[in-house]
Amino acid sequence: MEIRIAATAILRDDGATLLVRKRGTSAFMQPGGKIDGDETPLSALCRELFEELAVEIQPNDAKYLGRFSAPAANEPGFLVTAEVFRVQINHDVEPRAEIEEARWVHPDSQGQLDLAPLTRDMVLPLICG
């Protein structure tokens, strides 16, 4: 079974990326969420960032990085297919909705966290080069 999501690599000027952890889970991942019905990935991304982190972006603030798939971190037996974007922000975020924790992580400190497969295997290698 496939779960279609829009996700974002949120980067800060100092090279840190924002990772989030949903309530009741242990894995950190890029912010984002499921694409509803006929919603575009970019519309879903804008909606999810506002709902989960109180971050408002304009569609032209997001750069498309590509489509990636990996095993779902929180739904055993499911595959996540993500339309991934990159966004640059330099202000604090407010975890809300199902987000329990948000952390700015530098590329050299990510090994200390439980990371979702998509984050660990696809997104971080892409943005950390």
Backbone as XML, in Angstrom:
<?xml version="1.0"?>
<chain id="A" units="angstrom">
  <residue number="1" name="MET">
    <atom name="N" x="0.847" y="-1.187" z="0.000"/>
    <atom name="CA" x="0.000" y="0.000" z="0.000"/>
    <atom name="C" x="0.884" y="1.240" z="0.000"/>
  </residue>
  <residue number="2" name="GLU">
    <atom name="N" x="0.426" y="2.262" z="-0.715"/>
    <atom name="CA" x="1.196" y="3.490" z="-0.860"/>
    <atom name="C" x="0.506" y="4.659" z="-0.158"/>
  </residue>
  <residue number="3" name="ILE">
    <atom name="N" x="1.318" y="5.494" z="0.491"/>
    <atom name="CA" x="0.853" y="6.734" z="1.098"/>
    <atom name="C" x="1.514" y="7.873" z="0.332"/>
  </residue>
  <residue number="4" name="ARG">
    <atom name="N" x="0.702" y="8.749" z="-0.259"/>
    <atom name="CA" x="1.236" y="9.887" z="-1.015"/>
    <atom name="C" x="1.320" y="11.100" z="-0.110"/>
  </residue>
  <residue number="5" name="ILE">
    <atom name="N" x="2.509" y="11.690" z="-0.028"/>
    <atom name="CA" x="2.698" y="12.856" z="0.822"/>
    <atom name="C" x="3.457" y="13.961" z="0.088"/>
  </residue>
  <residue number="6" name="ALA">
    <atom name="N" x="3.382" y="15.142" z="0.651"/>
    <atom name="CA" x="4.247" y="16.262" z="0.281"/>
    <atom name="C" x="5.110" y="16.524" z="1.500"/>
  </residue>
  <residue number="7" name="ALA">
    <atom name="N" x="6.402" y="16.671" z="1.296"/>
    <atom name="CA" x="7.323" y="16.894" z="2.411"/>
    <atom name="C" x="8.294" y="18.007" z="2.042"/>
  </residue>
  <residue number="8" name="THR">
    <atom name="N" x="8.878" y="18.611" z="3.064"/>
    <atom name="CA" x="9.814" y="19.686" z="2.795"/>
    <atom name="C" x="11.076" y="19.578" z="3.626"/>
  </residue>
  <residue number="9" name="ALA">
    <atom name="N" x="12.169" y="19.845" z="2.961"/>
    <atom name="CA" x="13.444" y="20.019" z="3.643"/>
    <atom name="C" x="13.526" y="21.504" z="3.964"/>
  </residue>
  <residue number="10" name="ILE">
    <atom name="N" x="13.241" y="21.848" z="5.213"/>
    <atom name="CA" x="13.316" y="23.240" z="5.635"/>
    <atom name="C" x="14.744" y="23.489" z="6.105"/>
  </residue>
  <residue number="11" name="LEU">
    <atom name="N" x="15.394" y="24.453" z="5.462"/>
    <atom name="CA" x="16.783" y="24.763" z="5.773"/>
    <atom name="C" x="16.902" y="26.158" z="6.363"/>
  </residue>
  <residue number="12" name="ARG">
    <atom name="N" x="17.889" y="26.294" z="7.239"/>
    <atom name="CA" x="18.216" y="27.578" z="7.853"/>
    <atom name="C" x="19.556" y="28.038" z="7.292"/>
  </residue>
  <residue number="13" name="ASP">
    <atom name="N" x="19.860" y="29.315" z="7.374"/>
    <atom name="CA" x="21.100" y="29.848" z="6.811"/>
    <atom name="C" x="22.364" y="29.182" z="7.353"/>
  </residue>
  <residue number="14" name="ASP">
    <atom name="N" x="22.318" y="28.685" z="8.591"/>
    <atom name="CA" x="23.511" y="28.059" z="9.183"/>
    <atom name="C" x="23.685" y="26.594" z="8.786"/>
  </residue>
  <residue number="15" name="GLY">
    <atom name="N" x="22.838" y="26.096" z="7.857"/>
    <atom name="CA" x="22.977" y="24.728" z="7.375"/>
    <atom name="C" x="22.117" y="23.708" z="8.099"/>
  </residue>
  <residue number="16" name="ALA">
    <atom name="N" x="21.438" y="24.105" z="9.163"/>
    <atom name="CA" x="20.571" y="23.176" z="9.892"/>
    <atom name="C" x="19.296" y="22.917" z="9.097"/>
  </residue>
  <residue number="17" name="THR">
    <atom name="N" x="18.740" y="21.727" z="9.297"/>
    <atom name="CA" x="17.455" y="21.380" z="8.692"/>
    <atom name="C" x="16.467" y="21.060" z="9.813"/>
  </residue>
  <residue number="18" name="LEU">
    <atom name="N" x="15.207" y="21.333" z="9.568"/>
    <atom name="CA" x="14.175" y="21.110" z="10.569"/>
    <atom name="C" x="13.593" y="19.709" z="10.412"/>
  </residue>
  <residue number="19" name="LEU">
    <atom name="N" x="13.603" y="18.953" z="11.509"/>
    <atom name="CA" x="12.969" y="17.639" z="11.541"/>
    <atom name="C" x="11.881" y="17.662" z="12.593"/>
  </residue>
  <residue number="20" name="VAL">
    <atom name="N" x="10.831" y="16.868" z="12.367"/>
    <atom name="CA" x="9.713" y="16.813" z="13.306"/>
    <atom name="C" x="9.437" y="15.367" z="13.715"/>
  </residue>
  <residue number="21" name="ARG">
    <atom name="N" x="8.818" y="15.249" z="14.882"/>
    <atom name="CA" x="8.385" y="13.937" z="15.375"/>
    <atom name="C" x="6.921" y="14.059" z="15.754"/>
  </residue>
  <residue number="22" name="LYS">
    <atom name="N" x="6.126" y="13.131" z="15.226"/>
    <atom name="CA" x="4.698" y="13.132" z="15.520"/>
    <atom name="C" x="4.437" y="12.529" z="16.899"/>
  </residue>
  <residue number="23" name="ARG">
    <atom name="N" x="3.366" y="12.984" z="17.510"/>
    <atom name="CA" x="2.957" y="12.495" z="18.831"/>
    <atom name="C" x="2.797" y="10.972" z="18.805"/>
  </residue>
  <residue number="24" name="GLY">
    <atom name="N" x="3.377" y="10.309" z="19.805"/>
    <atom name="CA" x="3.253" y="8.858" z="19.926"/>
    <atom name="C" x="4.197" y="8.070" z="19.045"/>
  </residue>
  <residue number="25" name="THR">
    <atom name="N" x="5.172" y="8.740" z="18.400"/>
    <atom name="CA" x="6.135" y="8.045" z="17.545"/>
    <atom name="C" x="7.550" y="8.403" z="17.982"/>
  </residue>
  <residue number="26" name="SER">
    <atom name="N" x="8.537" y="7.700" z="17.436"/>
    <atom name="CA" x="9.930" y="7.971" z="17.807"/>
    <atom name="C" x="10.765" y="8.510" z="16.654"/>
  </residue>
  <residue number="27" name="ALA">
    <atom name="N" x="10.325" y="8.331" z="15.417"/>
    <atom name="CA" x="11.140" y="8.702" z="14.261"/>
    <atom name="C" x="10.952" y="10.169" z="13.876"/>
  </residue>
  <residue number="28" name="PHE">
    <atom name="N" x="12.076" y="10.842" z="13.622"/>
    <atom name="CA" x="12.056" y="12.207" z="13.118"/>
    <atom name="C" x="12.033" y="12.170" z="11.591"/>
  </residue>
  <residue number="29" name="MET">
    <atom name="N" x="11.375" y="13.170" z="11.011"/>
    <atom name="CA" x="11.201" y="13.224" z="9.560"/>
    <atom name="C" x="11.037" y="14.661" z="9.112"/>
  </residue>
  <residue number="30" name="GLN">
    <atom name="N" x="10.990" y="14.860" z="7.794"/>
    <atom name="CA" x="10.720" y="16.177" z="7.254"/>
    <atom name="C" x="9.260" y="16.538" z="7.538"/>
  </residue>
  <residue number="31" name="PRO">
    <atom name="N" x="8.993" y="17.818" z="7.753"/>
    <atom name="CA" x="7.599" y="18.251" z="7.895"/>
    <atom name="C" x="6.833" y="18.028" z="6.589"/>
  </residue>
  <residue number="32" name="GLY">
    <atom name="N" x="5.547" y="17.821" z="6.732"/>
    <atom name="CA" x="4.678" y="17.622" z="5.584"/>
    <atom name="C" x="3.549" y="16.697" z="5.957"/>
  </residue>
  <residue number="33" name="GLY">
    <atom name="N" x="2.868" y="16.177" z="4.956"/>
    <atom name="CA" x="1.768" y="15.266" z="5.249"/>
    <atom name="C" x="1.080" y="14.777" z="4.003"/>
  </residue>
  <residue number="34" name="LYS">
    <atom name="N" x="-0.009" y="14.072" z="4.225"/>
    <atom name="CA" x="-0.737" y="13.425" z="3.140"/>
    <atom name="C" x="-1.369" y="14.446" z="2.208"/>
  </residue>
  <residue number="35" name="ILE">
    <atom name="N" x="-1.402" y="14.067" z="0.940"/>
    <atom name="CA" x="-2.030" y="14.878" z="-0.094"/>
    <atom name="C" x="-3.496" y="14.463" z="-0.156"/>
  </residue>
  <residue number="36" name="ASP">
    <atom name="N" x="-4.388" y="15.419" z="0.067"/>
    <atom name="CA" x="-5.823" y="15.134" z="0.097"/>
    <atom name="C" x="-6.437" y="15.214" z="-1.294"/>
  </residue>
  <residue number="37" name="GLY">
    <atom name="N" x="-7.231" y="14.196" z="-1.649"/>
    <atom name="CA" x="-8.036" y="14.207" z="-2.869"/>
    <atom name="C" x="-7.337" y="14.743" z="-4.094"/>
  </residue>
  <residue number="38" name="ASP">
    <atom name="N" x="-7.880" y="15.821" z="-4.656"/>
    <atom name="CA" x="-7.310" y="16.400" z="-5.880"/>
    <atom name="C" x="-6.350" y="17.558" z="-5.579"/>
  </residue>
  <residue number="39" name="GLU">
    <atom name="N" x="-5.905" y="17.644" z="-4.341"/>
    <atom name="CA" x="-4.956" y="18.673" z="-3.922"/>
    <atom name="C" x="-3.613" y="18.473" z="-4.627"/>
  </residue>
  <residue number="40" name="THR">
    <atom name="N" x="-2.959" y="19.547" z="-5.012"/>
    <atom name="CA" x="-1.624" y="19.429" z="-5.593"/>
    <atom name="C" x="-0.610" y="19.224" z="-4.464"/>
  </residue>
  <residue number="41" name="PRO">
    <atom name="N" x="0.538" y="18.621" z="-4.762"/>
    <atom name="CA" x="1.556" y="18.463" z="-3.718"/>
    <atom name="C" x="1.958" y="19.790" z="-3.083"/>
  </residue>
  <residue number="42" name="LEU">
    <atom name="N" x="2.073" y="20.842" z="-3.866"/>
    <atom name="CA" x="2.474" y="22.137" z="-3.332"/>
    <atom name="C" x="1.390" y="22.732" z="-2.434"/>
  </residue>
  <residue number="43" name="SER">
    <atom name="N" x="0.130" y="22.574" z="-2.810"/>
    <atom name="CA" x="-0.975" y="23.039" z="-1.960"/>
    <atom name="C" x="-1.000" y="22.265" z="-0.650"/>
  </residue>
  <residue number="44" name="ALA">
    <atom name="N" x="-0.781" y="20.954" z="-0.729"/>
    <atom name="CA" x="-0.748" y="20.123" z="0.479"/>
    <atom name="C" x="0.391" y="20.567" z="1.385"/>
  </residue>
  <residue number="45" name="LEU">
    <atom name="N" x="1.535" y="20.847" z="0.794"/>
    <atom name="CA" x="2.689" y="21.276" z="1.574"/>
    <atom name="C" x="2.394" y="22.578" z="2.315"/>
  </residue>
  <residue number="46" name="CYS">
    <atom name="N" x="1.859" y="23.564" z="1.606"/>
    <atom name="CA" x="1.527" y="24.845" z="2.239"/>
    <atom name="C" x="0.534" y="24.645" z="3.388"/>
  </residue>
  <residue number="47" name="ARG">
    <atom name="N" x="-0.489" y="23.839" z="3.169"/>
    <atom name="CA" x="-1.498" y="23.576" z="4.202"/>
    <atom name="C" x="-0.882" y="22.891" z="5.409"/>
  </residue>
  <residue number="48" name="GLU">
    <atom name="N" x="-0.097" y="21.834" z="5.164"/>
    <atom name="CA" x="0.495" y="21.064" z="6.259"/>
    <atom name="C" x="1.479" y="21.897" z="7.082"/>
  </residue>
  <residue number="49" name="LEU">
    <atom name="N" x="2.293" y="22.703" z="6.426"/>
    <atom name="CA" x="3.258" y="23.530" z="7.169"/>
    <atom name="C" x="2.547" y="24.511" z="8.087"/>
  </residue>
  <residue number="50" name="PHE">
    <atom name="N" x="1.444" y="25.060" z="7.620"/>
    <atom name="CA" x="0.695" y="25.978" z="8.468"/>
    <atom name="C" x="0.018" y="25.238" z="9.618"/>
  </residue>
  <residue number="51" name="GLU">
    <atom name="N" x="-0.633" y="24.106" z="9.311"/>
    <atom name="CA" x="-1.338" y="23.348" z="10.352"/>
    <atom name="C" x="-0.388" y="22.806" z="11.413"/>
  </residue>
  <residue number="52" name="GLU">
    <atom name="N" x="0.756" y="22.301" z="11.000"/>
    <atom name="CA" x="1.655" y="21.602" z="11.922"/>
    <atom name="C" x="2.704" y="22.481" z="12.582"/>
  </residue>
  <residue number="53" name="LEU">
    <atom name="N" x="3.102" y="23.592" z="11.923"/>
    <atom name="CA" x="4.230" y="24.380" z="12.437"/>
    <atom name="C" x="3.983" y="25.886" z="12.456"/>
  </residue>
  <residue number="54" name="ALA">
    <atom name="N" x="2.789" y="26.333" z="12.073"/>
    <atom name="CA" x="2.474" y="27.758" z="11.994"/>
    <atom name="C" x="3.425" y="28.487" z="11.048"/>
  </residue>
  <residue number="55" name="VAL">
    <atom name="N" x="3.860" y="27.793" z="9.998"/>
    <atom name="CA" x="4.740" y="28.374" z="8.986"/>
    <atom name="C" x="3.913" y="28.644" z="7.741"/>
  </residue>
  <residue number="56" name="GLU">
    <atom name="N" x="3.907" y="29.905" z="7.324"/>
    <atom name="CA" x="3.215" y="30.274" z="6.093"/>
    <atom name="C" x="4.242" y="30.498" z="5.006"/>
  </residue>
  <residue number="57" name="ILE">
    <atom name="N" x="4.078" y="29.783" z="3.893"/>
    <atom name="CA" x="4.951" y="29.985" z="2.741"/>
    <atom name="C" x="4.095" y="30.271" z="1.521"/>
  </residue>
  <residue number="58" name="GLN">
    <atom name="N" x="4.691" y="30.926" z="0.569"/>
    <atom name="CA" x="4.074" y="31.139" z="-0.729"/>
    <atom name="C" x="4.559" y="30.020" z="-1.652"/>
  </residue>
  <residue number="59" name="PRO">
    <atom name="N" x="3.750" y="29.592" z="-2.604"/>
    <atom name="CA" x="4.183" y="28.514" z="-3.498"/>
    <atom name="C" x="5.548" y="28.746" z="-4.146"/>
  </residue>
  <residue number="60" name="ASN">
    <atom name="N" x="5.876" y="30.000" z="-4.470"/>
    <atom name="CA" x="7.170" y="30.237" z="-5.104"/>
    <atom name="C" x="8.344" y="30.220" z="-4.126"/>
  </residue>
  <residue number="61" name="ASP">
    <atom name="N" x="8.063" y="30.054" z="-2.812"/>
    <atom name="CA" x="9.123" y="29.902" z="-1.808"/>
    <atom name="C" x="9.705" y="28.483" z="-1.811"/>
  </residue>
  <residue number="62" name="ALA">
    <atom name="N" x="9.002" y="27.540" z="-2.416"/>
    <atom name="CA" x="9.387" y="26.126" z="-2.375"/>
    <atom name="C" x="10.035" y="25.702" z="-3.689"/>
  </residue>
  <residue number="63" name="LYS">
    <atom name="N" x="11.185" y="25.063" z="-3.578"/>
    <atom name="CA" x="11.870" y="24.530" z="-4.759"/>
    <atom name="C" x="11.642" y="23.015" z="-4.799"/>
  </residue>
  <residue number="64" name="TYR">
    <atom name="N" x="11.159" y="22.520" z="-5.910"/>
    <atom name="CA" x="10.887" y="21.085" z="-6.046"/>
    <atom name="C" x="12.195" y="20.304" z="-6.173"/>
  </residue>
  <residue number="65" name="LEU">
    <atom name="N" x="12.347" y="19.252" z="-5.344"/>
    <atom name="CA" x="13.553" y="18.419" z="-5.369"/>
    <atom name="C" x="13.331" y="17.071" z="-6.045"/>
  </residue>
  <residue number="66" name="GLY">
    <atom name="N" x="12.083" y="16.600" z="-6.094"/>
    <atom name="CA" x="11.815" y="15.338" z="-6.759"/>
    <atom name="C" x="10.866" y="14.446" z="-5.984"/>
  </residue>
  <residue number="67" name="ARG">
    <atom name="N" x="10.616" y="13.268" z="-6.564"/>
    <atom name="CA" x="9.728" y="12.260" z="-5.964"/>
    <atom name="C" x="10.599" y="11.117" z="-5.450"/>
  </residue>
  <residue number="68" name="PHE">
    <atom name="N" x="10.363" y="10.726" z="-4.191"/>
    <atom name="CA" x="11.162" y="9.686" z="-3.547"/>
    <atom name="C" x="10.237" y="8.727" z="-2.812"/>
  </residue>
  <residue number="69" name="SER">
    <atom name="N" x="10.635" y="7.464" z="-2.722"/>
    <atom name="CA" x="9.846" y="6.452" z="-2.013"/>
    <atom name="C" x="10.713" y="5.702" z="-1.023"/>
  </residue>
  <residue number="70" name="ALA">
    <atom name="N" x="10.093" y="5.318" z="0.099"/>
    <atom name="CA" x="10.771" y="4.550" z="1.145"/>
    <atom name="C" x="9.709" y="3.904" z="2.030"/>
  </residue>
  <residue number="71" name="PRO">
    <atom name="N" x="10.089" y="2.887" z="2.813"/>
    <atom name="CA" x="9.125" y="2.311" z="3.751"/>
    <atom name="C" x="8.614" y="3.376" z="4.722"/>
  </residue>
  <residue number="72" name="ALA">
    <atom name="N" x="7.330" y="3.321" z="5.040"/>
    <atom name="CA" x="6.737" y="4.279" z="5.975"/>
    <atom name="C" x="7.284" y="4.042" z="7.374"/>
  </residue>
  <residue number="73" name="ALA">
    <atom name="N" x="7.585" y="5.110" z="8.072"/>
    <atom name="CA" x="8.155" y="5.006" z="9.420"/>
    <atom name="C" x="7.124" y="4.575" z="10.453"/>
  </residue>
  <residue number="74" name="ASN">
    <atom name="N" x="5.873" y="5.003" z="10.278"/>
    <atom name="CA" x="4.866" y="4.779" z="11.316"/>
    <atom name="C" x="3.716" y="3.869" z="10.902"/>
  </residue>
  <residue number="75" name="GLU">
    <atom name="N" x="3.729" y="3.377" z="9.661"/>
    <atom name="CA" x="2.683" y="2.476" z="9.177"/>
    <atom name="C" x="3.345" y="1.238" z="8.587"/>
  </residue>
  <residue number="76" name="PRO">
    <atom name="N" x="3.580" y="0.210" z="9.388"/>
    <atom name="CA" x="4.256" y="-0.997" z="8.904"/>
    <atom name="C" x="3.574" y="-1.576" z="7.664"/>
  </residue>
  <residue number="77" name="GLY">
    <atom name="N" x="4.392" y="-1.970" z="6.687"/>
    <atom name="CA" x="3.878" y="-2.564" z="5.472"/>
    <atom name="C" x="3.482" y="-1.551" z="4.403"/>
  </residue>
  <residue number="78" name="PHE">
    <atom name="N" x="3.583" y="-0.266" z="4.697"/>
    <atom name="CA" x="3.223" y="0.766" z="3.739"/>
    <atom name="C" x="4.482" y="1.395" z="3.145"/>
  </residue>
  <residue number="79" name="LEU">
    <atom name="N" x="4.337" y="1.922" z="1.950"/>
    <atom name="CA" x="5.398" y="2.642" z="1.267"/>
    <atom name="C" x="4.983" y="4.107" z="1.180"/>
  </residue>
  <residue number="80" name="VAL">
    <atom name="N" x="5.889" y="5.009" z="1.542"/>
    <atom name="CA" x="5.639" y="6.437" z="1.421"/>
    <atom name="C" x="6.239" y="6.911" z="0.107"/>
  </residue>
  <residue number="81" name="THR">
    <atom name="N" x="5.434" y="7.588" z="-0.698"/>
    <atom name="CA" x="5.934" y="8.250" z="-1.897"/>
    <atom name="C" x="5.762" y="9.740" z="-1.663"/>
  </residue>
  <residue number="82" name="ALA">
    <atom name="N" x="6.892" y="10.435" z="-1.638"/>
    <atom name="CA" x="6.894" y="11.848" z="-1.268"/>
    <atom name="C" x="7.307" y="12.739" z="-2.427"/>
  </residue>
  <residue number="83" name="GLU">
    <atom name="N" x="6.545" y="13.795" z="-2.614"/>
    <atom name="CA" x="6.938" y="14.906" z="-3.473"/>
    <atom name="C" x="7.687" y="15.838" z="-2.527"/>
  </residue>
  <residue number="84" name="VAL">
    <atom name="N" x="8.993" y="15.984" z="-2.732"/>
    <atom name="CA" x="9.830" y="16.694" z="-1.766"/>
    <atom name="C" x="10.231" y="18.069" z="-2.311"/>
  </residue>
  <residue number="85" name="PHE">
    <atom name="N" x="10.113" y="19.055" z="-1.436"/>
    <atom name="CA" x="10.447" y="20.437" z="-1.748"/>
    <atom name="C" x="11.499" y="20.931" z="-0.755"/>
  </residue>
  <residue number="86" name="ARG">
    <atom name="N" x="12.165" y="22.028" z="-1.120"/>
    <atom name="CA" x="13.106" y="22.676" z="-0.207"/>
    <atom name="C" x="12.616" y="24.096" z="0.043"/>
  </residue>
  <residue number="87" name="VAL">
    <atom name="N" x="12.654" y="24.501" z="1.319"/>
    <atom name="CA" x="12.230" y="25.835" z="1.723"/>
    <atom name="C" x="13.292" y="26.395" z="2.667"/>
  </residue>
  <residue number="88" name="GLN">
    <atom name="N" x="13.604" y="27.661" z="2.522"/>
    <atom name="CA" x="14.558" y="28.338" z="3.389"/>
    <atom name="C" x="13.787" y="29.230" z="4.349"/>
  </residue>
  <residue number="89" name="ILE">
    <atom name="N" x="13.985" y="29.038" z="5.669"/>
    <atom name="CA" x="13.411" y="29.965" z="6.658"/>
    <atom name="C" x="14.458" y="30.189" z="7.748"/>
  </residue>
  <residue number="90" name="ASN">
    <atom name="N" x="14.316" y="31.283" z="8.448"/>
    <atom name="CA" x="15.263" y="31.599" z="9.517"/>
    <atom name="C" x="14.540" y="32.099" z="10.754"/>
  </residue>
  <residue number="91" name="HIS">
    <atom name="N" x="13.390" y="31.531" z="11.013"/>
    <atom name="CA" x="12.641" y="31.922" z="12.207"/>
    <atom name="C" x="12.150" y="30.670" z="12.924"/>
  </residue>
  <residue number="92" name="ASP">
    <atom name="N" x="11.737" y="30.855" z="14.156"/>
    <atom name="CA" x="11.260" y="29.737" z="14.959"/>
    <atom name="C" x="9.945" y="29.196" z="14.408"/>
  </residue>
  <residue number="93" name="VAL">
    <atom name="N" x="9.686" y="27.948" z="14.741"/>
    <atom name="CA" x="8.433" y="27.307" z="14.355"/>
    <atom name="C" x="7.682" y="26.944" z="15.623"/>
  </residue>
  <residue number="94" name="GLU">
    <atom name="N" x="6.401" y="26.683" z="15.492"/>
    <atom name="CA" x="5.550" y="26.345" z="16.628"/>
    <atom name="C" x="4.927" y="24.972" z="16.393"/>
  </residue>
  <residue number="95" name="PRO">
    <atom name="N" x="5.475" y="23.912" z="17.028"/>
    <atom name="CA" x="4.865" y="22.595" z="16.841"/>
    <atom name="C" x="3.409" y="22.599" z="17.318"/>
  </residue>
  <residue number="96" name="ARG">
    <atom name="N" x="2.522" y="22.120" z="16.464"/>
    <atom name="CA" x="1.115" y="22.026" z="16.833"/>
    <atom name="C" x="0.483" y="20.880" z="16.072"/>
  </residue>
  <residue number="97" name="ALA">
    <atom name="N" x="-0.829" y="20.703" z="16.240"/>
    <atom name="CA" x="-1.551" y="19.557" z="15.673"/>
    <atom name="C" x="-0.900" y="18.282" z="16.187"/>
  </residue>
  <residue number="98" name="GLU">
    <atom name="N" x="-0.516" y="17.358" z="15.289"/>
    <atom name="CA" x="0.048" y="16.085" z="15.751"/>
    <atom name="C" x="1.560" y="16.125" z="15.965"/>
  </residue>
  <residue number="99" name="ILE">
    <atom name="N" x="2.180" y="17.269" z="15.776"/>
    <atom name="CA" x="3.633" y="17.377" z="15.947"/>
    <atom name="C" x="3.962" y="17.567" z="17.423"/>
  </residue>
  <residue number="100" name="GLU">
    <atom name="N" x="4.706" y="16.630" z="17.967"/>
    <atom name="CA" x="5.098" y="16.708" z="19.380"/>
    <atom name="C" x="6.415" y="17.448" z="19.554"/>
  </residue>
  <residue number="101" name="GLU">
    <atom name="N" x="7.314" y="17.317" z="18.568"/>
    <atom name="CA" x="8.637" y="17.915" z="18.717"/>
    <atom name="C" x="9.176" y="18.342" z="17.354"/>
  </residue>
  <residue number="102" name="ALA">
    <atom name="N" x="9.817" y="19.491" z="17.342"/>
    <atom name="CA" x="10.505" y="19.987" z="16.140"/>
    <atom name="C" x="11.926" y="20.347" z="16.555"/>
  </residue>
  <residue number="103" name="ARG">
    <atom name="N" x="12.909" y="19.889" z="15.778"/>
    <atom name="CA" x="14.313" y="20.150" z="16.091"/>
    <atom name="C" x="15.073" y="20.614" z="14.864"/>
  </residue>
  <residue number="104" name="TRP">
    <atom name="N" x="15.897" y="21.639" z="15.055"/>
    <atom name="CA" x="16.853" y="22.034" z="14.028"/>
    <atom name="C" x="18.060" y="21.135" z="14.196"/>
  </residue>
  <residue number="105" name="VAL">
    <atom name="N" x="18.451" y="20.468" z="13.133"/>
    <atom name="CA" x="19.531" y="19.483" z="13.194"/>
    <atom name="C" x="20.613" y="19.849" z="12.184"/>
  </residue>
  <residue number="106" name="HIS">
    <atom name="N" x="21.851" y="19.856" z="12.635"/>
    <atom name="CA" x="22.984" y="20.076" z="11.731"/>
    <atom name="C" x="23.409" y="18.736" z="11.140"/>
  </residue>
  <residue number="107" name="PRO">
    <atom name="N" x="23.926" y="18.734" z="9.927"/>
    <atom name="CA" x="24.293" y="17.477" z="9.267"/>
    <atom name="C" x="25.195" y="16.569" z="10.097"/>
  </residue>
  <residue number="108" name="ASP">
    <atom name="N" x="26.066" y="17.122" z="10.918"/>
    <atom name="CA" x="26.980" y="16.292" z="11.701"/>
    <atom name="C" x="26.371" y="15.743" z="12.982"/>
  </residue>
  <residue number="109" name="SER">
    <atom name="N" x="25.130" y="16.119" z="13.323"/>
    <atom name="CA" x="24.531" y="15.640" z="14.572"/>
    <atom name="C" x="23.328" y="14.738" z="14.358"/>
  </residue>
  <residue number="110" name="GLN">
    <atom name="N" x="23.008" y="14.423" z="13.110"/>
    <atom name="CA" x="21.801" y="13.647" z="12.835"/>
    <atom name="C" x="21.893" y="12.188" z="13.284"/>
  </residue>
  <residue number="111" name="GLY">
    <atom name="N" x="23.093" y="11.648" z="13.470"/>
    <atom name="CA" x="23.248" y="10.260" z="13.874"/>
    <atom name="C" x="22.701" y="9.949" z="15.252"/>
  </residue>
  <residue number="112" name="GLN">
    <atom name="N" x="22.405" y="10.982" z="16.022"/>
    <atom name="CA" x="21.890" y="10.788" z="17.376"/>
    <atom name="C" x="20.377" y="10.581" z="17.412"/>
  </residue>
  <residue number="113" name="LEU">
    <atom name="N" x="19.707" y="10.717" z="16.280"/>
    <atom name="CA" x="18.248" y="10.633" z="16.239"/>
    <atom name="C" x="17.767" y="9.386" z="15.521"/>
  </residue>
  <residue number="114" name="ASP">
    <atom name="N" x="16.574" y="8.923" z="15.915"/>
    <atom name="CA" x="15.868" y="7.878" z="15.181"/>
    <atom name="C" x="15.227" y="8.570" z="13.982"/>
  </residue>
  <residue number="115" name="LEU">
    <atom name="N" x="15.683" y="8.242" z="12.781"/>
    <atom name="CA" x="15.199" y="8.912" z="11.577"/>
    <atom name="C" x="14.307" y="8.007" z="10.747"/>
  </residue>
  <residue number="116" name="ALA">
    <atom name="N" x="13.274" y="8.591" z="10.161"/>
    <atom name="CA" x="12.407" y="7.855" z="9.232"/>
    <atom name="C" x="13.246" y="7.435" z="8.022"/>
  </residue>
  <residue number="117" name="PRO">
    <atom name="N" x="12.940" y="6.275" z="7.411"/>
    <atom name="CA" x="13.725" y="5.809" z="6.263"/>
    <atom name="C" x="13.837" y="6.833" z="5.130"/>
  </residue>
  <residue number="118" name="LEU">
    <atom name="N" x="12.759" y="7.521" z="4.790"/>
    <atom name="CA" x="12.800" y="8.513" z="3.722"/>
    <atom name="C" x="13.780" y="9.631" z="4.064"/>
  </residue>
  <residue number="119" name="THR">
    <atom name="N" x="13.745" y="10.077" z="5.300"/>
    <atom name="CA" x="14.645" y="11.144" z="5.763"/>
    <atom name="C" x="16.086" y="10.677" z="5.741"/>
  </residue>
  <residue number="120" name="ARG">
    <atom name="N" x="16.336" y="9.529" z="6.320"/>
    <atom name="CA" x="17.699" y="8.991" z="6.472"/>
    <atom name="C" x="18.322" y="8.616" z="5.130"/>
  </residue>
  <residue number="121" name="ASP">
    <atom name="N" x="17.548" y="7.939" z="4.281"/>
    <atom name="CA" x="18.103" y="7.343" z="3.066"/>
    <atom name="C" x="17.995" y="8.213" z="1.816"/>
  </residue>
  <residue number="122" name="MET">
    <atom name="N" x="17.070" y="9.139" z="1.783"/>
    <atom name="CA" x="16.842" y="9.913" z="0.568"/>
    <atom name="C" x="17.055" y="11.418" z="0.773"/>
  </residue>
  <residue number="123" name="VAL">
    <atom name="N" x="16.329" y="12.010" z="1.712"/>
    <atom name="CA" x="16.300" y="13.467" z="1.799"/>
    <atom name="C" x="17.589" y="14.036" z="2.383"/>
  </residue>
  <residue number="124" name="LEU">
    <atom name="N" x="18.050" y="13.529" z="3.528"/>
    <atom name="CA" x="19.255" y="14.100" z="4.112"/>
    <atom name="C" x="20.481" y="13.947" z="3.206"/>
  </residue>
  <residue number="125" name="PRO">
    <atom name="N" x="20.688" y="12.787" z="2.587"/>
    <atom name="CA" x="21.825" y="12.708" z="1.654"/>
    <atom name="C" x="21.712" y="13.707" z="0.495"/>
  </residue>
  <residue number="126" name="LEU">
    <atom name="N" x="20.489" y="13.979" z="0.051"/>
    <atom name="CA" x="20.274" y="14.923" z="-1.040"/>
    <atom name="C" x="20.625" y="16.351" z="-0.634"/>
  </residue>
  <residue number="127" name="ILE">
    <atom name="N" x="20.165" y="16.772" z="0.544"/>
    <atom name="CA" x="20.371" y="18.166" z="0.937"/>
    <atom name="C" x="21.712" y="18.409" z="1.620"/>
  </residue>
  <residue number="128" name="CYS">
    <atom name="N" x="22.320" y="17.344" z="2.150"/>
    <atom name="CA" x="23.605" y="17.506" z="2.832"/>
    <atom name="C" x="24.769" y="17.232" z="1.891"/>
  </residue>
  <residue number="129" name="GLY">
    <atom name="N" x="24.454" y="16.720" z="0.707"/>
    <atom name="CA" x="25.409" y="16.504" z="-0.342"/>
    <atom name="C" x="26.542" y="15.635" z="0.036"/>
  </residue>
</chain>
